[in-house]
Amino acid sequence: MDKIVLHHLLLVYVLLVLTGCTSVQPWERGNLAKPHMALDPYPLQSGLSQHNYGSREAASAANNSQGGGCGCN
C-alpha cells in the first residue's frame, strides 16, 4: 500500500475511535455503576467457572491451572 493511503486510513480510524470518547455528567454516573453495566457482572461465578474448566481441560497452559483432564481436582 502506498504510504499516504495508509496514513489517511490511520487518521480516519483514529477519528472514528475518538468519537466514542465522551465525558459523563455526575447525574449519569449512577446508570453506569449498575451491575448489569459491568464487563463481568458476576466475577466470583466467572472465576469458579474458569477454575472448573481449567481443572477438566488437559491443555491447561493458558490459564496456569493444573489438571489431568479426568475431571478430578
CHARMM-style PDB file with segment names, atoms N, HN, CA, C and O in Angstrom:
ATOM      1  N   MET     1       0.838  -1.183   0.000  1.00  0.00      PROA
ATOM      2  CA  MET     1       0.000   0.000   0.000  1.00  0.00      PROA
ATOM      3  C   MET     1       0.877   1.239   0.000  1.00  0.00      PROA
ATOM      4  O   MET     1       2.001   1.259   0.503  1.00  0.00      PROA
ATOM      5  N   ASP     2       0.321   2.223  -0.568  1.00  0.00      PROA
ATOM      6  HN  ASP     2      -0.591   2.206  -0.977  1.00  0.00      PROA
ATOM      7  CA  ASP     2       1.032   3.488  -0.604  1.00  0.00      PROA
ATOM      8  C   ASP     2       1.073   4.070   0.807  1.00  0.00      PROA
ATOM      9  O   ASP     2       0.118   3.911   1.568  1.00  0.00      PROA
ATOM     10  N   LYS     3       2.135   4.723   1.152  1.00  0.00      PROA
ATOM     11  HN  LYS     3       2.910   4.852   0.533  1.00  0.00      PROA
ATOM     12  CA  LYS     3       2.316   5.254   2.494  1.00  0.00      PROA
ATOM     13  C   LYS     3       1.288   6.343   2.815  1.00  0.00      PROA
ATOM     14  O   LYS     3       0.846   6.458   3.958  1.00  0.00      PROA
ATOM     15  N   ILE     4       0.912   7.131   1.824  1.00  0.00      PROA
ATOM     16  HN  ILE     4       1.272   7.037   0.896  1.00  0.00      PROA
ATOM     17  CA  ILE     4      -0.068   8.204   2.053  1.00  0.00      PROA
ATOM     18  C   ILE     4      -1.447   7.615   2.311  1.00  0.00      PROA
ATOM     19  O   ILE     4      -2.179   8.096   3.176  1.00  0.00      PROA
ATOM     20  N   VAL     5      -1.803   6.577   1.565  1.00  0.00      PROA
ATOM     21  HN  VAL     5      -1.209   6.186   0.863  1.00  0.00      PROA
ATOM     22  CA  VAL     5      -3.101   5.929   1.769  1.00  0.00      PROA
ATOM     23  C   VAL     5      -3.166   5.310   3.156  1.00  0.00      PROA
ATOM     24  O   VAL     5      -4.182   5.423   3.842  1.00  0.00      PROA
ATOM     25  N   LEU     6      -2.096   4.662   3.565  1.00  0.00      PROA
ATOM     26  HN  LEU     6      -1.271   4.570   3.007  1.00  0.00      PROA
ATOM     27  CA  LEU     6      -2.033   4.077   4.900  1.00  0.00      PROA
ATOM     28  C   LEU     6      -2.158   5.155   5.969  1.00  0.00      PROA
ATOM     29  O   LEU     6      -2.830   4.947   6.979  1.00  0.00      PROA
ATOM     30  N   HSD     7      -1.531   6.283   5.764  1.00  0.00      PROA
ATOM     31  HN  HSD     7      -0.985   6.452   4.943  1.00  0.00      PROA
ATOM     32  CA  HSD     7      -1.616   7.393   6.708  1.00  0.00      PROA
ATOM     33  C   HSD     7      -3.041   7.914   6.805  1.00  0.00      PROA
ATOM     34  O   HSD     7      -3.520   8.202   7.902  1.00  0.00      PROA
ATOM     35  N   HSD     8      -3.720   8.038   5.682  1.00  0.00      PROA
ATOM     36  HN  HSD     8      -3.331   7.804   4.791  1.00  0.00      PROA
ATOM     37  CA  HSD     8      -5.103   8.520   5.686  1.00  0.00      PROA
ATOM     38  C   HSD     8      -6.044   7.513   6.356  1.00  0.00      PROA
ATOM     39  O   HSD     8      -6.962   7.902   7.078  1.00  0.00      PROA
ATOM     40  N   LEU     9      -5.815   6.229   6.116  1.00  0.00      PROA
ATOM     41  HN  LEU     9      -5.070   5.913   5.529  1.00  0.00      PROA
ATOM     42  CA  LEU     9      -6.642   5.213   6.770  1.00  0.00      PROA
ATOM     43  C   LEU     9      -6.437   5.232   8.284  1.00  0.00      PROA
ATOM     44  O   LEU     9      -7.394   5.080   9.044  1.00  0.00      PROA
ATOM     45  N   LEU    10      -5.216   5.414   8.713  1.00  0.00      PROA
ATOM     46  HN  LEU    10      -4.438   5.537   8.096  1.00  0.00      PROA
ATOM     47  CA  LEU    10      -4.933   5.504  10.141  1.00  0.00      PROA
ATOM     48  C   LEU    10      -5.596   6.736  10.749  1.00  0.00      PROA
ATOM     49  O   LEU    10      -6.135   6.670  11.854  1.00  0.00      PROA
ATOM     50  N   LEU    11      -5.558   7.850  10.038  1.00  0.00      PROA
ATOM     51  HN  LEU    11      -5.120   7.903   9.140  1.00  0.00      PROA
ATOM     52  CA  LEU    11      -6.193   9.067  10.520  1.00  0.00      PROA
ATOM     53  C   LEU    11      -7.704   8.895  10.641  1.00  0.00      PROA
ATOM     54  O   LEU    11      -8.300   9.329  11.627  1.00  0.00      PROA
ATOM     55  N   VAL    12      -8.323   8.270   9.653  1.00  0.00      PROA
ATOM     56  HN  VAL    12      -7.839   7.917   8.852  1.00  0.00      PROA
ATOM     57  CA  VAL    12      -9.768   8.019   9.715  1.00  0.00      PROA
ATOM     58  C   VAL    12     -10.098   7.096  10.878  1.00  0.00      PROA
ATOM     59  O   VAL    12     -11.077   7.326  11.588  1.00  0.00      PROA
ATOM     60  N   TYR    13      -9.297   6.056  11.085  1.00  0.00      PROA
ATOM     61  HN  TYR    13      -8.502   5.869  10.508  1.00  0.00      PROA
ATOM     62  CA  TYR    13      -9.513   5.140  12.195  1.00  0.00      PROA
ATOM     63  C   TYR    13      -9.427   5.856  13.537  1.00  0.00      PROA
ATOM     64  O   TYR    13     -10.276   5.649  14.404  1.00  0.00      PROA
ATOM     65  N   VAL    14      -8.418   6.689  13.715  1.00  0.00      PROA
ATOM     66  HN  VAL    14      -7.728   6.856  13.011  1.00  0.00      PROA
ATOM     67  CA  VAL    14      -8.250   7.426  14.973  1.00  0.00      PROA
ATOM     68  C   VAL    14      -9.432   8.365  15.190  1.00  0.00      PROA
ATOM     69  O   VAL    14      -9.928   8.479  16.311  1.00  0.00      PROA
ATOM     70  N   LEU    15      -9.884   9.029  14.154  1.00  0.00      PROA
ATOM     71  HN  LEU    15      -9.481   8.936  13.243  1.00  0.00      PROA
ATOM     72  CA  LEU    15     -11.028   9.924  14.289  1.00  0.00      PROA
ATOM     73  C   LEU    15     -12.303   9.167  14.648  1.00  0.00      PROA
ATOM     74  O   LEU    15     -13.109   9.654  15.440  1.00  0.00      PROA
ATOM     75  N   LEU    16     -12.491   7.990  14.077  1.00  0.00      PROA
ATOM     76  HN  LEU    16     -11.836   7.594  13.433  1.00  0.00      PROA
ATOM     77  CA  LEU    16     -13.663   7.185  14.418  1.00  0.00      PROA
ATOM     78  C   LEU    16     -13.611   6.693  15.860  1.00  0.00      PROA
ATOM     79  O   LEU    16     -14.632   6.655  16.547  1.00  0.00      PROA
ATOM     80  N   VAL    17     -12.421   6.318  16.313  1.00  0.00      PROA
ATOM     81  HN  VAL    17     -11.592   6.349  15.755  1.00  0.00      PROA
ATOM     82  CA  VAL    17     -12.281   5.850  17.688  1.00  0.00      PROA
ATOM     83  C   VAL    17     -12.512   6.985  18.673  1.00  0.00      PROA
ATOM     84  O   VAL    17     -13.118   6.783  19.725  1.00  0.00      PROA
ATOM     85  N   LEU    18     -12.037   8.162  18.343  1.00  0.00      PROA
ATOM     86  HN  LEU    18     -11.545   8.327  17.489  1.00  0.00      PROA
ATOM     87  CA  LEU    18     -12.186   9.292  19.261  1.00  0.00      PROA
ATOM     88  C   LEU    18     -13.624   9.786  19.357  1.00  0.00      PROA
ATOM     89  O   LEU    18     -13.965  10.475  20.318  1.00  0.00      PROA
ATOM     90  N   THR    19     -14.474   9.457  18.394  1.00  0.00      PROA
ATOM     91  HN  THR    19     -14.197   8.898  17.613  1.00  0.00      PROA
ATOM     92  CA  THR    19     -15.870   9.885  18.501  1.00  0.00      PROA
ATOM     93  C   THR    19     -16.596   9.133  19.606  1.00  0.00      PROA
ATOM     94  O   THR    19     -17.649   9.582  20.058  1.00  0.00      PROA
ATOM     95  N   GLY    20     -16.061   7.999  20.053  1.00  0.00      PROA
ATOM     96  HN  GLY    20     -15.206   7.635  19.685  1.00  0.00      PROA
ATOM     97  CA  GLY    20     -16.670   7.249  21.141  1.00  0.00      PROA
ATOM     98  C   GLY    20     -16.316   7.793  22.515  1.00  0.00      PROA
ATOM     99  O   GLY    20     -16.912   7.372  23.506  1.00  0.00      PROA
ATOM    100  N   CYS    21     -15.378   8.701  22.602  1.00  0.00      PROA
ATOM    101  HN  CYS    21     -14.894   9.043  21.797  1.00  0.00      PROA
ATOM    102  CA  CYS    21     -14.972   9.273  23.879  1.00  0.00      PROA
ATOM    103  C   CYS    21     -15.897  10.424  24.233  1.00  0.00      PROA
ATOM    104  O   CYS    21     -16.171  11.294  23.407  1.00  0.00      PROA
ATOM    105  N   THR    22     -16.366  10.420  25.446  1.00  0.00      PROA
ATOM    106  HN  THR    22     -16.144   9.713  26.118  1.00  0.00      PROA
ATOM    107  CA  THR    22     -17.236  11.494  25.911  1.00  0.00      PROA
ATOM    108  C   THR    22     -17.062  11.647  27.413  1.00  0.00      PROA
ATOM    109  O   THR    22     -16.583  10.741  28.095  1.00  0.00      PROA
ATOM    110  N   SER    23     -17.452  12.792  27.907  1.00  0.00      PROA
ATOM    111  HN  SER    23     -17.840  13.528  27.353  1.00  0.00      PROA
ATOM    112  CA  SER    23     -17.414  12.989  29.353  1.00  0.00      PROA
ATOM    113  C   SER    23     -18.781  12.628  29.922  1.00  0.00      PROA
ATOM    114  O   SER    23     -19.809  12.858  29.285  1.00  0.00      PROA
ATOM    115  N   VAL    24     -18.784  12.069  31.113  1.00  0.00      PROA
ATOM    116  HN  VAL    24     -17.949  11.883  31.631  1.00  0.00      PROA
ATOM    117  CA  VAL    24     -20.008  11.630  31.768  1.00  0.00      PROA
ATOM    118  C   VAL    24     -20.353  12.635  32.851  1.00  0.00      PROA
ATOM    119  O   VAL    24     -19.518  12.994  33.682  1.00  0.00      PROA
ATOM    120  N   GLN    25     -21.581  13.073  32.823  1.00  0.00      PROA
ATOM    121  HN  GLN    25     -22.258  12.781  32.148  1.00  0.00      PROA
ATOM    122  CA  GLN    25     -22.052  14.026  33.830  1.00  0.00      PROA
ATOM    123  C   GLN    25     -22.256  13.298  35.162  1.00  0.00      PROA
ATOM    124  O   GLN    25     -22.501  12.092  35.177  1.00  0.00      PROA
ATOM    125  N   PRO    26     -22.155  14.024  36.276  1.00  0.00      PROA
ATOM    126  CA  PRO    26     -22.299  13.378  37.585  1.00  0.00      PROA
ATOM    127  C   PRO    26     -23.635  12.657  37.766  1.00  0.00      PROA
ATOM    128  O   PRO    26     -23.673  11.622  38.431  1.00  0.00      PROA
ATOM    129  N   TRP    27     -24.712  13.159  37.209  1.00  0.00      PROA
ATOM    130  HN  TRP    27     -24.681  14.000  36.670  1.00  0.00      PROA
ATOM    131  CA  TRP    27     -26.015  12.520  37.384  1.00  0.00      PROA
ATOM    132  C   TRP    27     -26.186  11.292  36.477  1.00  0.00      PROA
ATOM    133  O   TRP    27     -27.139  10.531  36.646  1.00  0.00      PROA
ATOM    134  N   GLU    28     -25.280  11.098  35.528  1.00  0.00      PROA
ATOM    135  HN  GLU    28     -24.506  11.717  35.391  1.00  0.00      PROA
ATOM    136  CA  GLU    28     -25.328   9.930  34.660  1.00  0.00      PROA
ATOM    137  C   GLU    28     -24.463   8.788  35.173  1.00  0.00      PROA
ATOM    138  O   GLU    28     -24.548   7.672  34.659  1.00  0.00      PROA
ATOM    139  N   ARG    29     -23.657   9.041  36.150  1.00  0.00      PROA
ATOM    140  HN  ARG    29     -23.588   9.947  36.567  1.00  0.00      PROA
ATOM    141  CA  ARG    29     -22.726   8.024  36.645  1.00  0.00      PROA
ATOM    142  C   ARG    29     -23.433   6.911  37.396  1.00  0.00      PROA
ATOM    143  O   ARG    29     -22.928   5.790  37.452  1.00  0.00      PROA
ATOM    144  N   GLY    30     -24.580   7.194  37.968  1.00  0.00      PROA
ATOM    145  HN  GLY    30     -24.990   8.105  37.922  1.00  0.00      PROA
ATOM    146  CA  GLY    30     -25.347   6.157  38.657  1.00  0.00      PROA
ATOM    147  C   GLY    30     -25.796   5.065  37.714  1.00  0.00      PROA
ATOM    148  O   GLY    30     -25.836   3.894  38.093  1.00  0.00      PROA
ATOM    149  N   ASN    31     -26.138   5.433  36.482  1.00  0.00      PROA
ATOM    150  HN  ASN    31     -26.105   6.384  36.174  1.00  0.00      PROA
ATOM    151  CA  ASN    31     -26.546   4.430  35.493  1.00  0.00      PROA
ATOM    152  C   ASN    31     -25.377   3.538  35.092  1.00  0.00      PROA
ATOM    153  O   ASN    31     -25.561   2.344  34.858  1.00  0.00      PROA
ATOM    154  N   LEU    32     -24.179   4.105  35.012  1.00  0.00      PROA
ATOM    155  HN  LEU    32     -24.029   5.075  35.203  1.00  0.00      PROA
ATOM    156  CA  LEU    32     -23.008   3.332  34.616  1.00  0.00      PROA
ATOM    157  C   LEU    32     -22.491   2.441  35.743  1.00  0.00      PROA
ATOM    158  O   LEU    32     -21.742   1.498  35.489  1.00  0.00      PROA
ATOM    159  N   ALA    33     -22.883   2.731  36.984  1.00  0.00      PROA
ATOM    160  HN  ALA    33     -23.491   3.497  37.190  1.00  0.00      PROA
ATOM    161  CA  ALA    33     -22.406   1.952  38.122  1.00  0.00      PROA
ATOM    162  C   ALA    33     -23.293   0.744  38.410  1.00  0.00      PROA
ATOM    163  O   ALA    33     -23.005  -0.015  39.335  1.00  0.00      PROA
ATOM    164  N   LYS    34     -24.361   0.548  37.643  1.00  0.00      PROA
ATOM    165  HN  LYS    34     -24.595   1.164  36.891  1.00  0.00      PROA
ATOM    166  CA  LYS    34     -25.245  -0.592  37.876  1.00  0.00      PROA
ATOM    167  C   LYS    34     -24.528  -1.893  37.523  1.00  0.00      PROA
ATOM    168  O   LYS    34     -23.690  -1.912  36.622  1.00  0.00      PROA
ATOM    169  N   PRO    35     -24.849  -2.978  38.222  1.00  0.00      PROA
ATOM    170  CA  PRO    35     -24.139  -4.243  37.997  1.00  0.00      PROA
ATOM    171  C   PRO    35     -24.253  -4.781  36.577  1.00  0.00      PROA
ATOM    172  O   PRO    35     -23.309  -5.395  36.082  1.00  0.00      PROA
ATOM    173  N   HSD    36     -25.367  -4.571  35.920  1.00  0.00      PROA
ATOM    174  HN  HSD    36     -26.135  -4.073  36.323  1.00  0.00      PROA
ATOM    175  CA  HSD    36     -25.507  -5.126  34.579  1.00  0.00      PROA
ATOM    176  C   HSD    36     -24.715  -4.335  33.534  1.00  0.00      PROA
ATOM    177  O   HSD    36     -24.647  -4.749  32.377  1.00  0.00      PROA
ATOM    178  N   MET    37     -24.121  -3.211  33.920  1.00  0.00      PROA
ATOM    179  HN  MET    37     -24.177  -2.875  34.861  1.00  0.00      PROA
ATOM    180  CA  MET    37     -23.277  -2.444  33.004  1.00  0.00      PROA
ATOM    181  C   MET    37     -21.809  -2.859  33.101  1.00  0.00      PROA
ATOM    182  O   MET    37     -20.989  -2.387  32.313  1.00  0.00      PROA
ATOM    183  N   ALA    38     -21.464  -3.721  34.039  1.00  0.00      PROA
ATOM    184  HN  ALA    38     -22.129  -4.104  34.679  1.00  0.00      PROA
ATOM    185  CA  ALA    38     -20.075  -4.151  34.218  1.00  0.00      PROA
ATOM    186  C   ALA    38     -19.670  -5.109  33.101  1.00  0.00      PROA
ATOM    187  O   ALA    38     -20.517  -5.794  32.526  1.00  0.00      PROA
ATOM    188  N   LEU    39     -18.376  -5.155  32.796  1.00  0.00      PROA
ATOM    189  HN  LEU    39     -17.689  -4.599  33.263  1.00  0.00      PROA
ATOM    190  CA  LEU    39     -17.884  -6.093  31.804  1.00  0.00      PROA
ATOM    191  C   LEU    39     -18.084  -7.528  32.264  1.00  0.00      PROA
ATOM    192  O   LEU    39     -18.415  -8.402  31.462  1.00  0.00      PROA
ATOM    193  N   ASP    40     -17.886  -7.769  33.536  1.00  0.00      PROA
ATOM    194  HN  ASP    40     -17.617  -7.060  34.187  1.00  0.00      PROA
ATOM    195  CA  ASP    40     -18.124  -9.083  34.117  1.00  0.00      PROA
ATOM    196  C   ASP    40     -18.996  -8.878  35.361  1.00  0.00      PROA
ATOM    197  O   ASP    40     -18.470  -8.645  36.449  1.00  0.00      PROA
ATOM    198  N   PRO    41     -20.328  -8.963  35.211  1.00  0.00      PROA
ATOM    199  CA  PRO    41     -21.190  -8.652  36.343  1.00  0.00      PROA
ATOM    200  C   PRO    41     -21.114  -9.658  37.485  1.00  0.00      PROA
ATOM    201  O   PRO    41     -21.492  -9.334  38.611  1.00  0.00      PROA
ATOM    202  N   TYR    42     -20.635 -10.864  37.221  1.00  0.00      PROA
ATOM    203  HN  TYR    42     -20.328 -11.127  36.307  1.00  0.00      PROA
ATOM    204  CA  TYR    42     -20.528 -11.891  38.254  1.00  0.00      PROA
ATOM    205  C   TYR    42     -19.092 -12.410  38.304  1.00  0.00      PROA
ATOM    206  O   TYR    42     -18.830 -13.501  37.799  1.00  0.00      PROA
ATOM    207  N   PRO    43     -18.153 -11.668  38.895  1.00  0.00      PROA
ATOM    208  CA  PRO    43     -16.742 -12.087  38.857  1.00  0.00      PROA
ATOM    209  C   PRO    43     -16.467 -13.372  39.644  1.00  0.00      PROA
ATOM    210  O   PRO    43     -15.617 -14.165  39.239  1.00  0.00      PROA
ATOM    211  N   LEU    44     -17.165 -13.591  40.753  1.00  0.00      PROA
ATOM    212  HN  LEU    44     -17.856 -12.947  41.081  1.00  0.00      PROA
ATOM    213  CA  LEU    44     -16.923 -14.814  41.524  1.00  0.00      PROA
ATOM    214  C   LEU    44     -17.404 -16.041  40.761  1.00  0.00      PROA
ATOM    215  O   LEU    44     -16.727 -17.069  40.740  1.00  0.00      PROA
ATOM    216  N   GLN    45     -18.567 -15.935  40.136  1.00  0.00      PROA
ATOM    217  HN  GLN    45     -19.117 -15.100  40.153  1.00  0.00      PROA
ATOM    218  CA  GLN    45     -19.091 -17.044  39.364  1.00  0.00      PROA
ATOM    219  C   GLN    45     -18.203 -17.321  38.144  1.00  0.00      PROA
ATOM    220  O   GLN    45     -17.993 -18.479  37.782  1.00  0.00      PROA
ATOM    221  N   SER    46     -17.691 -16.276  37.519  1.00  0.00      PROA
ATOM    222  HN  SER    46     -17.862 -15.336  37.813  1.00  0.00      PROA
ATOM    223  CA  SER    46     -16.804 -16.454  36.370  1.00  0.00      PROA
ATOM    224  C   SER    46     -15.495 -17.110  36.797  1.00  0.00      PROA
ATOM    225  O   SER    46     -14.967 -17.962  36.082  1.00  0.00      PROA
ATOM    226  N   GLY    47     -14.974 -16.724  37.941  1.00  0.00      PROA
ATOM    227  HN  GLY    47     -15.403 -16.032  38.522  1.00  0.00      PROA
ATOM    228  CA  GLY    47     -13.745 -17.335  38.441  1.00  0.00      PROA
ATOM    229  C   GLY    47     -13.924 -18.813  38.741  1.00  0.00      PROA
ATOM    230  O   GLY    47     -13.041 -19.624  38.461  1.00  0.00      PROA
ATOM    231  N   LEU    48     -15.079 -19.163  39.314  1.00  0.00      PROA
ATOM    232  HN  LEU    48     -15.796 -18.505  39.541  1.00  0.00      PROA
ATOM    233  CA  LEU    48     -15.359 -20.566  39.601  1.00  0.00      PROA
ATOM    234  C   LEU    48     -15.508 -21.362  38.312  1.00  0.00      PROA
ATOM    235  O   LEU    48     -15.011 -22.484  38.215  1.00  0.00      PROA
ATOM    236  N   SER    49     -16.179 -20.798  37.338  1.00  0.00      PROA
ATOM    237  HN  SER    49     -16.583 -19.887  37.417  1.00  0.00      PROA
ATOM    238  CA  SER    49     -16.332 -21.478  36.050  1.00  0.00      PROA
ATOM    239  C   SER    49     -14.981 -21.675  35.369  1.00  0.00      PROA
ATOM    240  O   SER    49     -14.729 -22.734  34.794  1.00  0.00      PROA
ATOM    241  N   GLN    50     -14.109 -20.666  35.426  1.00  0.00      PROA
ATOM    242  HN  GLN    50     -14.314 -19.806  35.893  1.00  0.00      PROA
ATOM    243  CA  GLN    50     -12.783 -20.798  34.828  1.00  0.00      PROA
ATOM    244  C   GLN    50     -11.958 -21.858  35.553  1.00  0.00      PROA
ATOM    245  O   GLN    50     -11.206 -22.607  34.930  1.00  0.00      PROA
ATOM    246  N   HSD    51     -12.108 -21.910  36.870  1.00  0.00      PROA
ATOM    247  HN  HSD    51     -12.719 -21.301  37.376  1.00  0.00      PROA
ATOM    248  CA  HSD    51     -11.383 -22.927  37.635  1.00  0.00      PROA
ATOM    249  C   HSD    51     -11.865 -24.327  37.256  1.00  0.00      PROA
ATOM    250  O   HSD    51     -11.056 -25.230  37.045  1.00  0.00      PROA
ATOM    251  N   ASN    52     -13.173 -24.503  37.171  1.00  0.00      PROA
ATOM    252  HN  ASN    52     -13.830 -23.769  37.343  1.00  0.00      PROA
ATOM    253  CA  ASN    52     -13.716 -25.813  36.799  1.00  0.00      PROA
ATOM    254  C   ASN    52     -13.288 -26.205  35.393  1.00  0.00      PROA
ATOM    255  O   ASN    52     -12.917 -27.354  35.153  1.00  0.00      PROA
ATOM    256  N   TYR    53     -13.337 -25.273  34.478  1.00  0.00      PROA
ATOM    257  HN  TYR    53     -13.638 -24.339  34.673  1.00  0.00      PROA
ATOM    258  CA  TYR    53     -12.922 -25.559  33.105  1.00  0.00      PROA
ATOM    259  C   TYR    53     -11.437 -25.907  33.051  1.00  0.00      PROA
ATOM    260  O   TYR    53     -11.041 -26.839  32.351  1.00  0.00      PROA
ATOM    261  N   GLY    54     -10.619 -25.166  33.786  1.00  0.00      PROA
ATOM    262  HN  GLY    54     -10.940 -24.409  34.355  1.00  0.00      PROA
ATOM    263  CA  GLY    54      -9.180 -25.410  33.777  1.00  0.00      PROA
ATOM    264  C   GLY    54      -8.803 -26.731  34.406  1.00  0.00      PROA
ATOM    265  O   GLY    54      -7.843 -27.375  33.981  1.00  0.00      PROA
ATOM    266  N   SER    55      -9.559 -27.145  35.427  1.00  0.00      PROA
ATOM    267  HN  SER    55     -10.339 -26.623  35.772  1.00  0.00      PROA
ATOM    268  CA  SER    55      -9.219 -28.412  36.072  1.00  0.00      PROA
ATOM    269  C   SER    55      -9.650 -29.604  35.235  1.00  0.00      PROA
ATOM    270  O   SER    55      -9.128 -30.705  35.413  1.00  0.00      PROA
ATOM    271  N   ARG    56     -10.591 -29.403  34.329  1.00  0.00      PROA
ATOM    272  HN  ARG    56     -11.016 -28.509  34.185  1.00  0.00      PROA
ATOM    273  CA  ARG    56     -11.041 -30.508  33.474  1.00  0.00      PROA
ATOM    274  C   ARG    56     -10.331 -30.533  32.120  1.00  0.00      PROA
ATOM    275  O   ARG    56     -10.435 -31.513  31.382  1.00  0.00      PROA
ATOM    276  N   GLU    57      -9.637 -29.495  31.804  1.00  0.00      PROA
ATOM    277  HN  GLU    57      -9.553 -28.699  32.403  1.00  0.00      PROA
ATOM    278  CA  GLU    57      -9.004 -29.394  30.499  1.00  0.00      PROA
ATOM    279  C   GLU    57      -7.582 -29.945  30.573  1.00  0.00      PROA
ATOM    280  O   GLU    57      -6.819 -29.582  31.469  1.00  0.00      PROA
ATOM    281  N   ALA    58      -7.235 -30.800  29.654  1.00  0.00      PROA
ATOM    282  HN  ALA    58      -7.855 -31.095  28.927  1.00  0.00      PROA
ATOM    283  CA  ALA    58      -5.900 -31.394  29.676  1.00  0.00      PROA
ATOM    284  C   ALA    58      -4.848 -30.374  29.269  1.00  0.00      PROA
ATOM    285  O   ALA    58      -3.749 -30.375  29.822  1.00  0.00      PROA
ATOM    286  N   ALA    59      -5.157 -29.511  28.324  1.00  0.00      PROA
ATOM    287  HN  ALA    59      -6.051 -29.510  27.874  1.00  0.00      PROA
ATOM    288  CA  ALA    59      -4.214 -28.492  27.871  1.00  0.00      PROA
ATOM    289  C   ALA    59      -4.467 -27.235  28.682  1.00  0.00      PROA
ATOM    290  O   ALA    59      -5.221 -26.360  28.256  1.00  0.00      PROA
ATOM    291  N   SER    60      -3.855 -27.139  29.825  1.00  0.00      PROA
ATOM    292  HN  SER    60      -3.242 -27.849  30.171  1.00  0.00      PROA
ATOM    293  CA  SER    60      -4.173 -26.044  30.739  1.00  0.00      PROA
ATOM    294  C   SER    60      -3.069 -25.006  30.826  1.00  0.00      PROA
ATOM    295  O   SER    60      -2.953 -24.330  31.849  1.00  0.00      PROA
ATOM    296  N   ALA    61      -2.261 -24.855  29.800  1.00  0.00      PROA
ATOM    297  HN  ALA    61      -2.355 -25.404  28.969  1.00  0.00      PROA
ATOM    298  CA  ALA    61      -1.166 -23.899  29.864  1.00  0.00      PROA
ATOM    299  C   ALA    61      -1.653 -22.469  29.769  1.00  0.00      PROA
ATOM    300  O   ALA    61      -0.941 -21.557  30.191  1.00  0.00      PROA
ATOM    301  N   ALA    62      -2.837 -22.239  29.231  1.00  0.00      PROA
ATOM    302  HN  ALA    62      -3.415 -22.980  28.888  1.00  0.00      PROA
ATOM    303  CA  ALA    62      -3.307 -20.880  29.000  1.00  0.00      PROA
ATOM    304  C   ALA    62      -3.700 -20.173  30.289  1.00  0.00      PROA
ATOM    305  O   ALA    62      -3.487 -18.967  30.408  1.00  0.00      PROA
ATOM    306  N   ASN    63      -4.266 -20.885  31.253  1.00  0.00      PROA
ATOM    307  HN  ASN    63      -4.439 -21.865  31.155  1.00  0.00      PROA
ATOM    308  CA  ASN    63      -4.724 -20.208  32.466  1.00  0.00      PROA
ATOM    309  C   ASN    63      -3.960 -20.629  33.714  1.00  0.00      PROA
ATOM    310  O   ASN    63      -4.428 -20.401  34.829  1.00  0.00      PROA
ATOM    311  N   ASN    64      -2.813 -21.229  33.545  1.00  0.00      PROA
ATOM    312  HN  ASN    64      -2.433 -21.414  32.639  1.00  0.00      PROA
ATOM    313  CA  ASN    64      -1.889 -21.582  34.637  1.00  0.00      PROA
ATOM    314  C   ASN    64      -2.536 -22.480  35.692  1.00  0.00      PROA
ATOM    315  O   ASN    64      -2.167 -22.416  36.865  1.00  0.00      PROA
ATOM    316  N   SER    65      -3.473 -23.295  35.297  1.00  0.00      PROA
ATOM    317  HN  SER    65      -3.772 -23.347  34.345  1.00  0.00      PROA
ATOM    318  CA  SER    65      -4.032 -24.247  36.248  1.00  0.00      PROA
ATOM    319  C   SER    65      -3.553 -25.644  35.878  1.00  0.00      PROA
ATOM    320  O   SER    65      -3.130 -25.888  34.748  1.00  0.00      PROA
ATOM    321  N   GLN    66      -3.623 -26.541  36.824  1.00  0.00      PROA
ATOM    322  HN  GLN    66      -3.967 -26.343  37.742  1.00  0.00      PROA
ATOM    323  CA  GLN    66      -3.154 -27.895  36.573  1.00  0.00      PROA
ATOM    324  C   GLN    66      -4.309 -28.856  36.667  1.00  0.00      PROA
ATOM    325  O   GLN    66      -5.189 -28.704  37.515  1.00  0.00      PROA
ATOM    326  N   GLY    67      -4.310 -29.815  35.824  1.00  0.00      PROA
ATOM    327  HN  GLY    67      -3.596 -29.939  35.135  1.00  0.00      PROA
ATOM    328  CA  GLY    67      -5.329 -30.844  35.838  1.00  0.00      PROA
ATOM    329  C   GLY    67      -4.959 -31.921  34.856  1.00  0.00      PROA
ATOM    330  O   GLY    67      -4.187 -31.696  33.924  1.00  0.00      PROA
ATOM    331  N   GLY    68      -5.508 -33.076  35.070  1.00  0.00      PROA
ATOM    332  HN  GLY    68      -6.135 -33.258  35.827  1.00  0.00      PROA
ATOM    333  CA  GLY    68      -5.162 -34.190  34.208  1.00  0.00      PROA
ATOM    334  C   GLY    68      -6.133 -34.419  33.083  1.00  0.00      PROA
ATOM    335  O   GLY    68      -5.893 -35.284  32.240  1.00  0.00      PROA
ATOM    336  N   GLY    69      -7.230 -33.673  33.033  1.00  0.00      PROA
ATOM    337  HN  GLY    69      -7.424 -32.970  33.718  1.00  0.00      PROA
ATOM    338  CA  GLY    69      -8.218 -33.894  32.008  1.00  0.00      PROA
ATOM    339  C   GLY    69      -9.245 -34.922  32.401  1.00  0.00      PROA
ATOM    340  O   GLY    69     -10.150 -35.204  31.615  1.00  0.00      PROA
ATOM    341  N   CYS    70      -9.144 -35.506  33.608  1.00  0.00      PROA
ATOM    342  HN  CYS    70      -8.410 -35.276  34.246  1.00  0.00      PROA
ATOM    343  CA  CYS    70     -10.076 -36.537  34.037  1.00  0.00      PROA
ATOM    344  C   CYS    70     -11.280 -35.935  34.756  1.00  0.00      PROA
ATOM    345  O   CYS    70     -12.254 -36.650  34.993  1.00  0.00      PROA
ATOM    346  N   GLY    71     -11.256 -34.664  35.110  1.00  0.00      PROA
ATOM    347  HN  GLY    71     -10.465 -34.083  34.919  1.00  0.00      PROA
ATOM    348  CA  GLY    71     -12.359 -34.025  35.810  1.00  0.00      PROA
ATOM    349  C   GLY    71     -12.173 -33.993  37.307  1.00  0.00      PROA
ATOM    350  O   GLY    71     -13.023 -33.444  38.008  1.00  0.00      PROA
ATOM    351  N   CYS    72     -11.102 -34.552  37.829  1.00  0.00      PROA
ATOM    352  HN  CYS    72     -10.411 -34.998  37.260  1.00  0.00      PROA
ATOM    353  CA  CYS    72     -10.856 -34.527  39.261  1.00  0.00      PROA
ATOM    354  C   CYS    72      -9.974 -33.335  39.629  1.00  0.00      PROA
ATOM    355  O   CYS    72      -9.145 -32.904  38.828  1.00  0.00      PROA
ATOM    356  N   ASN    73     -10.148 -32.813  40.816  1.00  0.00      PROA
ATOM    357  HN  ASN    73     -10.821 -33.163  41.467  1.00  0.00      PROA
ATOM    358  CA  ASN    73      -9.386 -31.655  41.259  1.00  0.00      PROA
ATOM    359  C   ASN    73      -8.125 -32.072  41.973  1.00  0.00      PROA
ATOM    360  OT1 ASN    73      -7.356 -31.220  42.418  1.00  0.00      PROA
TER     361      ASN     73
END
